[in-house]
Amino acid sequence: MSFLDALLGITTAYAENPATNAGGEPGILGTLLAFSPMLLVFVIFYFMMLRPQRKKDKQVKEMLNNLKNGDRICTIGGIYGTITGLKDDTVTLAVGNQDTHMVVARWAIRSVEEVSVENDAEALN
């Protein structure tokens, strides 16, 4: 019996293995033991990748639903602007020193910045 076998509690002889039935074929316990590594990989995958991504998606959806006029935002293209109008799936932005109006898709907004409207002109110039 090798060190790995002793560590995992795996035996090589079917006669000693309680997971086998009288014919020496794996029973239900043996089948469950055979699928346990795959189940373990799925559980680790869920907690390391799927769950954090769902949490992030929920935060982004909440941020997009809470947009309001006057919010300072950054788009996924790197454009900074102030929201001047909201529709169902589009947002109108005032961009630059001349407040040029630009319409972007709501999903294209990356983040809401912490710069207030009162300090907007001082921060940009």
N, C-alpha and C positions, 0 to 999 in steps of 0.2 A: 504494500500500500504506500503510495507516494505521499509527499507532504501536502500537495494540492488536494488529493483525494481525502486525506485526513482532515484538512482544513474545511473543506466543503461538505464533508460527511458522505461522500460518494463511494459506493462499493462497486467492485467490478463483477462479482459473482451474483448471478440472479437468484441462487438458492438462499443467499443471505439477505437479499433485498426485500423488504416488506412491501415494496411497490409492485411486485410481480405476483401474478396469480399462480395457481397450482401447475399450469402448463409451462411456466417460465416466461410467458409473454407479459409485457408491461400492463399493469392494471390502470385504473383511473388515477391513482396517486402517481404512478410513473409518468403518465401523460401530463399531469399537472406539473410535475417536476421538469419535464422536458420543455414546457412552454414558459416556465417561470423566468428564464433569462430574457426572453422577448418581452414579457410583461414588465419586467424591471426596466428595460430600456425605454419602453413606452412611458412609464411613470416618470422617469428621469427627464425624458424629452418634454413631457407636459410641463413639469415644474421649471425647467430651465429655459424653454422657448415659447411655448404656447400661452401659458398663463401671463408672463410679463407682457407679451405682445397684445393680448386682449386688454390688459390694464392700460397700456399706452393708447390703444385705439379708443378706449372709453374716455380717456382724458382729452384726446384730440376732438372727439365728437362733442364733448361737453364744452370745450373752448369755442368751437365753431358755432354752437347753439347760443352761446352767451355773448356773441359779438353785438356791439351797439355803435351808434354814431359817435364819433369823436375818439374812438379807440385808435391807438397808434399800432400798426401791424407791420409784419415782415412777410413777404410772399416766399414761396419756395424758389423763386428766381432771384431773390435777394433785393427786391424792390421794397423800400420803406415808404409808407404812406399813412394818411389819416382817413378813416372811414367817413364818407359823407352821405352814403346811401346804401341801403340793404334791400335786396329782393330775395326771392326763394333760394336761388342757387347762384346769384351773382352779387358782387360787392363793388360799389363805386368808391374809388380812392382819390384823394387830393395828394398829388405827388410834386415835390420840388418847391422852389421858392415862389414860382408863379401859380402854385396850386393847380397844376394841370390835372384834369380829370381822366381817370383810367378805370375801365371796367375789367374785373378779374373774376374768375370762378371762385366760389366760396371754398372749395376743397384745396385751392392753391395757396391758402393762407397757412404759413408755418407756425407763427407765434404772435401773441399780443405783447407789445413792448410795454415797459413800465414808465415811459416818458408821458407825463400828463400833457393835456392840450395847452395849458398856460405856459409850460416850459418848452413847448415844441419848437418855437422860432429860435430860442436861445440855444437849444441843443443841436440844431441843424446848421446854424451859421457859424 
